[in-house]
Amino acid sequence: MSLAVVLLTAGPTAIVAGSWVALNIRGAAAALERRAAATTELAMHARGDLGPAPRVASAQFYRYVGSVIALCGVVFTLGGLLELA
């Protein structure tokens, strides 16, 4: 029973979080892109490298990863429902 509870908790959470980024609700994917660029730039400045920061990942990449996470959430939810049966 405890595995079903874990899967039924993690599944919908992954669905909501993944679809939030995949659908770019309120600019979530763009914000992740900006945050990754800022973090990379800060790390480079801390090392003493004052050149331009390389582009780590685009918003399209984060949208793709969000859709994969949402699909994994569907699998977790279905697995939890099957565990209950």
Gaussian input, Z-matrix of N, CA and C with variables (Angstrom, degrees):
# hf/3-21g

backbone

0 1
 N
 C     1     B1
 C     2     B2     1     A1
 N     3     B3     2     A2     1     D1
 C     4     B4     3     A3     2     D2
 C     5     B5     4     A4     3     D3
 N     6     B6     5     A5     4     D4
 C     7     B7     6     A6     5     D5
 C     8     B8     7     A7     6     D6
 N     9     B9     8     A8     7     D7
 C    10    B10     9     A9     8     D8
 C    11    B11    10    A10     9     D9
 N    12    B12    11    A11    10    D10
 C    13    B13    12    A12    11    D11
 C    14    B14    13    A13    12    D12
 N    15    B15    14    A14    13    D13
 C    16    B16    15    A15    14    D14
 C    17    B17    16    A16    15    D15
 N    18    B18    17    A17    16    D16
 C    19    B19    18    A18    17    D17
 C    20    B20    19    A19    18    D18
 N    21    B21    20    A20    19    D19
 C    22    B22    21    A21    20    D20
 C    23    B23    22    A22    21    D21
 N    24    B24    23    A23    22    D22
 C    25    B25    24    A24    23    D23
 C    26    B26    25    A25    24    D24
 N    27    B27    26    A26    25    D25
 C    28    B28    27    A27    26    D26
 C    29    B29    28    A28    27    D27
 N    30    B30    29    A29    28    D28
 C    31    B31    30    A30    29    D29
 C    32    B32    31    A31    30    D30
 N    33    B33    32    A32    31    D31
 C    34    B34    33    A33    32    D32
 C    35    B35    34    A34    33    D33
 N    36    B36    35    A35    34    D34
 C    37    B37    36    A36    35    D35
 C    38    B38    37    A37    36    D36
 N    39    B39    38    A38    37    D37
 C    40    B40    39    A39    38    D38
 C    41    B41    40    A40    39    D39
 N    42    B42    41    A41    40    D40
 C    43    B43    42    A42    41    D41
 C    44    B44    43    A43    42    D42
 N    45    B45    44    A44    43    D43
 C    46    B46    45    A45    44    D44
 C    47    B47    46    A46    45    D45
 N    48    B48    47    A47    46    D46
 C    49    B49    48    A48    47    D47
 C    50    B50    49    A49    48    D48
 N    51    B51    50    A50    49    D49
 C    52    B52    51    A51    50    D50
 C    53    B53    52    A52    51    D51
 N    54    B54    53    A53    52    D52
 C    55    B55    54    A54    53    D53
 C    56    B56    55    A55    54    D54
 N    57    B57    56    A56    55    D55
 C    58    B58    57    A57    56    D56
 C    59    B59    58    A58    57    D57
 N    60    B60    59    A59    58    D58
 C    61    B61    60    A60    59    D59
 C    62    B62    61    A61    60    D60
 N    63    B63    62    A62    61    D61
 C    64    B64    63    A63    62    D62
 C    65    B65    64    A64    63    D63
 N    66    B66    65    A65    64    D64
 C    67    B67    66    A66    65    D65
 C    68    B68    67    A67    66    D66
 N    69    B69    68    A68    67    D67
 C    70    B70    69    A69    68    D68
 C    71    B71    70    A70    69    D69
 N    72    B72    71    A71    70    D70
 C    73    B73    72    A72    71    D71
 C    74    B74    73    A73    72    D72
 N    75    B75    74    A74    73    D73
 C    76    B76    75    A75    74    D74
 C    77    B77    76    A76    75    D75
 N    78    B78    77    A77    76    D76
 C    79    B79    78    A78    77    D77
 C    80    B80    79    A79    78    D78
 N    81    B81    80    A80    79    D79
 C    82    B82    81    A81    80    D80
 C    83    B83    82    A82    81    D81
 N    84    B84    83    A83    82    D82
 C    85    B85    84    A84    83    D83
 C    86    B86    85    A85    84    D84
 N    87    B87    86    A86    85    D85
 C    88    B88    87    A87    86    D86
 C    89    B89    88    A88    87    D87
 N    90    B90    89    A89    88    D88
 C    91    B91    90    A90    89    D89
 C    92    B92    91    A91    90    D90
 N    93    B93    92    A92    91    D91
 C    94    B94    93    A93    92    D92
 C    95    B95    94    A94    93    D93
 N    96    B96    95    A95    94    D94
 C    97    B97    96    A96    95    D95
 C    98    B98    97    A97    96    D96
 N    99    B99    98    A98    97    D97
 C   100   B100    99    A99    98    D98
 C   101   B101   100   A100    99    D99
 N   102   B102   101   A101   100   D100
 C   103   B103   102   A102   101   D101
 C   104   B104   103   A103   102   D102
 N   105   B105   104   A104   103   D103
 C   106   B106   105   A105   104   D104
 C   107   B107   106   A106   105   D105
 N   108   B108   107   A107   106   D106
 C   109   B109   108   A108   107   D107
 C   110   B110   109   A109   108   D108
 N   111   B111   110   A110   109   D109
 C   112   B112   111   A111   110   D110
 C   113   B113   112   A112   111   D111
 N   114   B114   113   A113   112   D112
 C   115   B115   114   A114   113   D113
 C   116   B116   115   A115   114   D114
 N   117   B117   116   A116   115   D115
 C   118   B118   117   A117   116   D116
 C   119   B119   118   A118   117   D117
 N   120   B120   119   A119   118   D118
 C   121   B121   120   A120   119   D119
 C   122   B122   121   A121   120   D120
 N   123   B123   122   A122   121   D121
 C   124   B124   123   A123   122   D122
 C   125   B125   124   A124   123   D123
 N   126   B126   125   A125   124   D124
 C   127   B127   126   A126   125   D125
 C   128   B128   127   A127   126   D126
 N   129   B129   128   A128   127   D127
 C   130   B130   129   A129   128   D128
 C   131   B131   130   A130   129   D129
 N   132   B132   131   A131   130   D130
 C   133   B133   132   A132   131   D131
 C   134   B134   133   A133   132   D132
 N   135   B135   134   A134   133   D133
 C   136   B136   135   A135   134   D134
 C   137   B137   136   A136   135   D135
 N   138   B138   137   A137   136   D136
 C   139   B139   138   A138   137   D137
 C   140   B140   139   A139   138   D138
 N   141   B141   140   A140   139   D139
 C   142   B142   141   A141   140   D140
 C   143   B143   142   A142   141   D141
 N   144   B144   143   A143   142   D142
 C   145   B145   144   A144   143   D143
 C   146   B146   145   A145   144   D144
 N   147   B147   146   A146   145   D145
 C   148   B148   147   A147   146   D146
 C   149   B149   148   A148   147   D147
 N   150   B150   149   A149   148   D148
 C   151   B151   150   A150   149   D149
 C   152   B152   151   A151   150   D150
 N   153   B153   152   A152   151   D151
 C   154   B154   153   A153   152   D152
 C   155   B155   154   A154   153   D153
 N   156   B156   155   A155   154   D154
 C   157   B157   156   A156   155   D155
 C   158   B158   157   A157   156   D156
 N   159   B159   158   A158   157   D157
 C   160   B160   159   A159   158   D158
 C   161   B161   160   A160   159   D159
 N   162   B162   161   A161   160   D160
 C   163   B163   162   A162   161   D161
 C   164   B164   163   A163   162   D162
 N   165   B165   164   A164   163   D163
 C   166   B166   165   A165   164   D164
 C   167   B167   166   A166   165   D165
 N   168   B168   167   A167   166   D166
 C   169   B169   168   A168   167   D167
 C   170   B170   169   A169   168   D168
 N   171   B171   170   A170   169   D169
 C   172   B172   171   A171   170   D170
 C   173   B173   172   A172   171   D171
 N   174   B174   173   A173   172   D172
 C   175   B175   174   A174   173   D173
 C   176   B176   175   A175   174   D174
 N   177   B177   176   A176   175   D175
 C   178   B178   177   A177   176   D176
 C   179   B179   178   A178   177   D177
 N   180   B180   179   A179   178   D178
 C   181   B181   180   A180   179   D179
 C   182   B182   181   A181   180   D180
 N   183   B183   182   A182   181   D181
 C   184   B184   183   A183   182   D182
 C   185   B185   184   A184   183   D183
 N   186   B186   185   A185   184   D184
 C   187   B187   186   A186   185   D185
 C   188   B188   187   A187   186   D186
 N   189   B189   188   A188   187   D187
 C   190   B190   189   A189   188   D188
 C   191   B191   190   A190   189   D189
 N   192   B192   191   A191   190   D190
 C   193   B193   192   A192   191   D191
 C   194   B194   193   A193   192   D192
 N   195   B195   194   A194   193   D193
 C   196   B196   195   A195   194   D194
 C   197   B197   196   A196   195   D195
 N   198   B198   197   A197   196   D196
 C   199   B199   198   A198   197   D197
 C   200   B200   199   A199   198   D198
 N   201   B201   200   A200   199   D199
 C   202   B202   201   A201   200   D200
 C   203   B203   202   A202   201   D201
 N   204   B204   203   A203   202   D202
 C   205   B205   204   A204   203   D203
 C   206   B206   205   A205   204   D204
 N   207   B207   206   A206   205   D205
 C   208   B208   207   A207   206   D206
 C   209   B209   208   A208   207   D207
 N   210   B210   209   A209   208   D208
 C   211   B211   210   A210   209   D209
 C   212   B212   211   A211   210   D210
 N   213   B213   212   A212   211   D211
 C   214   B214   213   A213   212   D212
 C   215   B215   214   A214   213   D213
 N   216   B216   215   A215   214   D214
 C   217   B217   216   A216   215   D215
 C   218   B218   217   A217   216   D216
 N   219   B219   218   A218   217   D217
 C   220   B220   219   A219   218   D218
 C   221   B221   220   A220   219   D219
 N   222   B222   221   A221   220   D220
 C   223   B223   222   A222   221   D221
 C   224   B224   223   A223   222   D222
 N   225   B225   224   A224   223   D223
 C   226   B226   225   A225   224   D224
 C   227   B227   226   A226   225   D225
 N   228   B228   227   A227   226   D226
 C   229   B229   228   A228   227   D227
 C   230   B230   229   A229   228   D228
 N   231   B231   230   A230   229   D229
 C   232   B232   231   A231   230   D230
 C   233   B233   232   A232   231   D231
 N   234   B234   233   A233   232   D232
 C   235   B235   234   A234   233   D233
 C   236   B236   235   A235   234   D234
 N   237   B237   236   A236   235   D235
 C   238   B238   237   A237   236   D236
 C   239   B239   238   A238   237   D237
 N   240   B240   239   A239   238   D238
 C   241   B241   240   A240   239   D239
 C   242   B242   241   A241   240   D240
 N   243   B243   242   A242   241   D241
 C   244   B244   243   A243   242   D242
 C   245   B245   244   A244   243   D243
 N   246   B246   245   A245   244   D244
 C   247   B247   246   A246   245   D245
 C   248   B248   247   A247   246   D246
 N   249   B249   248   A248   247   D247
 C   250   B250   249   A249   248   D248
 C   251   B251   250   A250   249   D249
 N   252   B252   251   A251   250   D250
 C   253   B253   252   A252   251   D251
 C   254   B254   253   A253   252   D252

   B1=1.4530
   B2=1.5139
   B3=1.3335
   B4=1.4621
   B5=1.5290
   B6=1.3367
   B7=1.4569
   B8=1.5257
   B9=1.3018
   B10=1.4597
   B11=1.5278
   B12=1.3139
   B13=1.4624
   B14=1.5215
   B15=1.3266
   B16=1.4685
   B17=1.5193
   B18=1.3188
   B19=1.4634
   B20=1.5212
   B21=1.3276
   B22=1.4675
   B23=1.5311
   B24=1.3013
   B25=1.4624
   B26=1.5264
   B27=1.3179
   B28=1.4673
   B29=1.5266
   B30=1.3166
   B31=1.4640
   B32=1.5229
   B33=1.3215
   B34=1.4704
   B35=1.5286
   B36=1.3286
   B37=1.4662
   B38=1.5256
   B39=1.3229
   B40=1.4620
   B41=1.5218
   B42=1.3208
   B43=1.4633
   B44=1.5222
   B45=1.3188
   B46=1.4665
   B47=1.5229
   B48=1.3242
   B49=1.4727
   B50=1.5220
   B51=1.3148
   B52=1.4605
   B53=1.5140
   B54=1.3172
   B55=1.4624
   B56=1.5243
   B57=1.3287
   B58=1.4693
   B59=1.5340
   B60=1.3288
   B61=1.4613
   B62=1.5252
   B63=1.3287
   B64=1.4627
   B65=1.5214
   B66=1.3093
   B67=1.4598
   B68=1.5253
   B69=1.3287
   B70=1.4624
   B71=1.5255
   B72=1.3192
   B73=1.4620
   B74=1.5165
   B75=1.3084
   B76=1.4628
   B77=1.5182
   B78=1.3375
   B79=1.4584
   B80=1.5108
   B81=1.3257
   B82=1.4663
   B83=1.5249
   B84=1.3191
   B85=1.4667
   B86=1.5225
   B87=1.3215
   B88=1.4670
   B89=1.5226
   B90=1.3233
   B91=1.4637
   B92=1.5272
   B93=1.3335
   B94=1.4600
   B95=1.5275
   B96=1.3286
   B97=1.4625
   B98=1.5326
   B99=1.3365
   B100=1.4650
   B101=1.5242
   B102=1.3286
   B103=1.4617
   B104=1.5275
   B105=1.3291
   B106=1.4653
   B107=1.5232
   B108=1.3238
   B109=1.4655
   B110=1.5255
   B111=1.3234
   B112=1.4612
   B113=1.5223
   B114=1.3168
   B115=1.4613
   B116=1.5225
   B117=1.3299
   B118=1.4617
   B119=1.5209
   B120=1.3207
   B121=1.4562
   B122=1.5303
   B123=1.3321
   B124=1.4607
   B125=1.5258
   B126=1.3136
   B127=1.4668
   B128=1.5252
   B129=1.3157
   B130=1.4586
   B131=1.5246
   B132=1.3168
   B133=1.4638
   B134=1.5279
   B135=1.3168
   B136=1.4671
   B137=1.5290
   B138=1.3319
   B139=1.4624
   B140=1.5216
   B141=1.3283
   B142=1.4613
   B143=1.5077
   B144=1.3052
   B145=1.4634
   B146=1.5182
   B147=1.3282
   B148=1.4591
   B149=1.5227
   B150=1.3218
   B151=1.4548
   B152=1.5215
   B153=1.3276
   B154=1.4654
   B155=1.5244
   B156=1.3021
   B157=1.4664
   B158=1.5262
   B159=1.3235
   B160=1.4672
   B161=1.5271
   B162=1.2978
   B163=1.4608
   B164=1.5193
   B165=1.3074
   B166=1.4602
   B167=1.5349
   B168=1.3059
   B169=1.4556
   B170=1.5287
   B171=1.3144
   B172=1.4653
   B173=1.5225
   B174=1.3198
   B175=1.4633
   B176=1.5329
   B177=1.3264
   B178=1.4675
   B179=1.5251
   B180=1.3354
   B181=1.4638
   B182=1.5257
   B183=1.3322
   B184=1.4671
   B185=1.5253
   B186=1.3196
   B187=1.4676
   B188=1.5236
   B189=1.3427
   B190=1.4516
   B191=1.5336
   B192=1.3222
   B193=1.4607
   B194=1.5302
   B195=1.3350
   B196=1.4612
   B197=1.5197
   B198=1.3311
   B199=1.4664
   B200=1.5224
   B201=1.3308
   B202=1.4703
   B203=1.5335
   B204=1.3270
   B205=1.4622
   B206=1.5285
   B207=1.3382
   B208=1.4670
   B209=1.5230
   B210=1.3285
   B211=1.4685
   B212=1.5264
   B213=1.3166
   B214=1.4705
   B215=1.5272
   B216=1.3256
   B217=1.4587
   B218=1.5121
   B219=1.3400
   B220=1.4661
   B221=1.5239
   B222=1.3207
   B223=1.4683
   B224=1.5308
   B225=1.3305
   B226=1.4657
   B227=1.5235
   B228=1.3207
   B229=1.4579
   B230=1.5303
   B231=1.3222
   B232=1.4620
   B233=1.5293
   B234=1.3215
   B235=1.4643
   B236=1.5134
   B237=1.3377
   B238=1.4518
   B239=1.5176
   B240=1.3310
   B241=1.4563
   B242=1.5236
   B243=1.3263
   B244=1.4550
   B245=1.5259
   B246=1.3181
   B247=1.4683
   B248=1.5314
   B249=1.3341
   B250=1.4711
   B251=1.5271
   B252=1.3178
   B253=1.4576
   B254=1.4928
   A1=110.94
   A2=117.97
   A3=119.41
   A4=111.82
   A5=117.86
   A6=119.93
   A7=110.33
   A8=117.40
   A9=120.90
   A10=110.64
   A11=116.87
   A12=120.37
   A13=110.52
   A14=116.70
   A15=120.39
   A16=110.37
   A17=117.09
   A18=120.47
   A19=111.80
   A20=116.95
   A21=119.77
   A22=111.90
   A23=117.55
   A24=120.41
   A25=110.79
   A26=116.23
   A27=120.56
   A28=111.93
   A29=117.24
   A30=120.93
   A31=113.96
   A32=118.52
   A33=118.56
   A34=113.43
   A35=116.94
   A36=119.36
   A37=110.51
   A38=116.96
   A39=121.11
   A40=111.20
   A41=117.34
   A42=120.43
   A43=110.53
   A44=116.38
   A45=120.21
   A46=110.61
   A47=117.15
   A48=120.02
   A49=111.52
   A50=117.06
   A51=120.38
   A52=112.79
   A53=116.99
   A54=118.78
   A55=110.95
   A56=117.86
   A57=120.98
   A58=109.89
   A59=116.36
   A60=120.26
   A61=110.63
   A62=117.71
   A63=120.73
   A64=111.93
   A65=116.97
   A66=120.37
   A67=112.34
   A68=116.55
   A69=123.31
   A70=111.75
   A71=115.36
   A72=121.16
   A73=108.38
   A74=115.59
   A75=124.34
   A76=112.15
   A77=116.78
   A78=121.38
   A79=114.58
   A80=117.34
   A81=120.95
   A82=111.90
   A83=118.05
   A84=120.63
   A85=110.64
   A86=117.12
   A87=120.19
   A88=110.82
   A89=117.31
   A90=120.51
   A91=110.79
   A92=117.42
   A93=120.19
   A94=110.72
   A95=116.77
   A96=120.92
   A97=110.62
   A98=116.67
   A99=120.40
   A100=111.31
   A101=116.78
   A102=120.31
   A103=111.08
   A104=116.89
   A105=119.84
   A106=110.80
   A107=117.32
   A108=120.30
   A109=110.94
   A110=117.08
   A111=120.66
   A112=111.44
   A113=117.22
   A114=121.35
   A115=110.65
   A116=116.32
   A117=120.45
   A118=110.72
   A119=116.38
   A120=120.16
   A121=111.52
   A122=116.76
   A123=119.80
   A124=111.87
   A125=117.46
   A126=120.67
   A127=110.53
   A128=116.80
   A129=119.71
   A130=110.98
   A131=117.54
   A132=120.84
   A133=110.72
   A134=117.28
   A135=120.27
   A136=111.42
   A137=116.30
   A138=120.72
   A139=112.22
   A140=116.58
   A141=120.34
   A142=113.74
   A143=118.13
   A144=122.21
   A145=108.38
   A146=117.09
   A147=120.59
   A148=113.05
   A149=117.60
   A150=121.49
   A151=110.82
   A152=115.89
   A153=119.38
   A154=111.30
   A155=115.29
   A156=120.42
   A157=109.72
   A158=116.85
   A159=118.65
   A160=110.21
   A161=115.68
   A162=120.48
   A163=108.80
   A164=116.03
   A165=120.51
   A166=110.12
   A167=116.97
   A168=121.00
   A169=108.65
   A170=115.22
   A171=119.94
   A172=110.03
   A173=114.95
   A174=119.97
   A175=110.31
   A176=116.79
   A177=120.32
   A178=110.62
   A179=117.89
   A180=121.46
   A181=110.32
   A182=116.73
   A183=119.93
   A184=111.39
   A185=117.44
   A186=119.95
   A187=110.52
   A188=116.91
   A189=120.72
   A190=110.86
   A191=116.79
   A192=120.87
   A193=110.36
   A194=117.52
   A195=121.25
   A196=112.08
   A197=116.72
   A198=118.70
   A199=111.23
   A200=117.50
   A201=120.50
   A202=110.20
   A203=116.73
   A204=120.44
   A205=110.78
   A206=116.98
   A207=119.88
   A208=110.96
   A209=117.50
   A210=119.97
   A211=111.19
   A212=117.78
   A213=120.27
   A214=110.69
   A215=117.37
   A216=120.82
   A217=111.95
   A218=116.21
   A219=119.76
   A220=109.82
   A221=116.77
   A222=120.43
   A223=110.53
   A224=117.36
   A225=120.51
   A226=111.11
   A227=116.71
   A228=120.31
   A229=110.96
   A230=116.69
   A231=119.14
   A232=111.24
   A233=117.21
   A234=120.38
   A235=112.11
   A236=117.18
   A237=120.83
   A238=112.56
   A239=115.90
   A240=119.49
   A241=111.40
   A242=116.73
   A243=119.62
   A244=111.51
   A245=116.66
   A246=120.86
   A247=111.45
   A248=115.80
   A249=119.21
   A250=111.88
   A251=116.63
   A252=121.04
   A253=113.43
   D1=-32.83
   D2=-176.78
   D3=-69.84
   D4=-33.01
   D5=177.03
   D6=-64.58
   D7=-39.09
   D8=178.64
   D9=-63.66
   D10=-40.11
   D11=179.16
   D12=-64.87
   D13=-41.63
   D14=178.87
   D15=-64.09
   D16=-46.34
   D17=-179.27
   D18=-66.12
   D19=-37.94
   D20=179.72
   D21=-76.73
   D22=-11.65
   D23=172.67
   D24=-91.78
   D25=-45.45
   D26=-177.81
   D27=-72.05
   D28=-34.40
   D29=-177.48
   D30=-61.15
   D31=-59.89
   D32=179.13
   D33=-62.75
   D34=-31.49
   D35=176.66
   D36=-64.02
   D37=-43.53
   D38=177.98
   D39=-67.36
   D40=-36.26
   D41=177.86
   D42=-62.52
   D43=-47.47
   D44=-177.98
   D45=-66.62
   D46=-47.61
   D47=-178.03
   D48=-65.69
   D49=-43.59
   D50=-179.55
   D51=-66.88
   D52=-42.15
   D53=-179.93
   D54=-71.53
   D55=-28.20
   D56=176.80
   D57=-60.83
   D58=-43.71
   D59=179.34
   D60=-78.24
   D61=-41.14
   D62=-176.90
   D63=-63.13
   D64=-37.23
   D65=179.31
   D66=-89.25
   D67=-0.63
   D68=178.10
   D69=55.69
   D70=44.87
   D71=179.70
   D72=-68.90
   D73=127.72
   D74=-178.50
   D75=53.88
   D76=32.14
   D77=175.49
   D78=70.43
   D79=32.78
   D80=-176.55
   D81=-63.38
   D82=-43.92
   D83=-179.09
   D84=-68.04
   D85=-39.67
   D86=178.29
   D87=-66.52
   D88=-36.69
   D89=177.99
   D90=-66.89
   D91=-38.79
   D92=176.82
   D93=-64.00
   D94=-38.61
   D95=177.99
   D96=-63.57
   D97=-45.08
   D98=179.20
   D99=-64.92
   D100=-38.92
   D101=-179.49
   D102=-66.55
   D103=-41.16
   D104=178.26
   D105=-64.16
   D106=-39.93
   D107=178.65
   D108=-65.72
   D109=-42.13
   D110=179.81
   D111=-66.18
   D112=-40.49
   D113=179.26
   D114=-64.76
   D115=-42.19
   D116=178.43
   D117=-64.01
   D118=-41.57
   D119=179.20
   D120=-64.47
   D121=-42.33
   D122=177.85
   D123=-64.04
   D124=-39.45
   D125=178.75
   D126=-65.95
   D127=-38.41
   D128=178.38
   D129=-66.95
   D130=-41.00
   D131=178.53
   D132=-65.83
   D133=-35.66
   D134=178.56
   D135=-66.07
   D136=-31.77
   D137=177.32
   D138=-80.18
   D139=-11.98
   D140=-178.90
   D141=96.20
   D142=3.59
   D143=177.98
   D144=-86.98
   D145=114.38
   D146=-176.08
   D147=-100.71
   D148=12.77
   D149=178.80
   D150=-77.11
   D151=177.97
   D152=179.22
   D153=-69.81
   D154=144.17
   D155=-179.21
   D156=-76.48
   D157=136.88
   D158=177.06
   D159=-71.38
   D160=150.62
   D161=178.56
   D162=-75.61
   D163=121.36
   D164=-174.54
   D165=-82.86
   D166=-59.53
   D167=-179.27
   D168=-150.23
   D169=147.64
   D170=-179.27
   D171=-90.36
   D172=170.06
   D173=177.63
   D174=-64.35
   D175=-32.58
   D176=178.38
   D177=-63.19
   D178=-37.98
   D179=177.36
   D180=-63.00
   D181=-44.61
   D182=179.48
   D183=-65.44
   D184=-34.37
   D185=176.43
   D186=-66.21
   D187=-39.42
   D188=177.86
   D189=-64.24
   D190=-46.16
   D191=178.99
   D192=-62.84
   D193=-38.22
   D194=177.17
   D195=-62.48
   D196=-38.90
   D197=178.76
   D198=-68.93
   D199=-35.50
   D200=176.74
   D201=-65.52
   D202=-41.67
   D203=178.61
   D204=-64.39
   D205=-40.23
   D206=178.64
   D207=-64.14
   D208=-40.57
   D209=178.19
   D210=-67.02
   D211=-37.32
   D212=175.09
   D213=-64.40
   D214=-34.25
   D215=176.29
   D216=-64.49
   D217=-36.62
   D218=176.40
   D219=-64.67
   D220=-41.62
   D221=179.01
   D222=-64.19
   D223=-42.66
   D224=177.77
   D225=-61.77
   D226=-43.03
   D227=-179.25
   D228=-64.34
   D229=-44.39
   D230=178.13
   D231=-65.18
   D232=-37.86
   D233=176.00
   D234=-62.99
   D235=-38.78
   D236=176.86
   D237=-66.22
   D238=-38.10
   D239=178.03
   D240=-68.67
   D241=-37.05
   D242=177.02
   D243=-68.84
   D244=-33.35
   D245=178.24
   D246=-65.98
   D247=-33.10
   D248=178.84
   D249=-70.30
   D250=-32.88
   D251=-175.12
   D252=-72.19

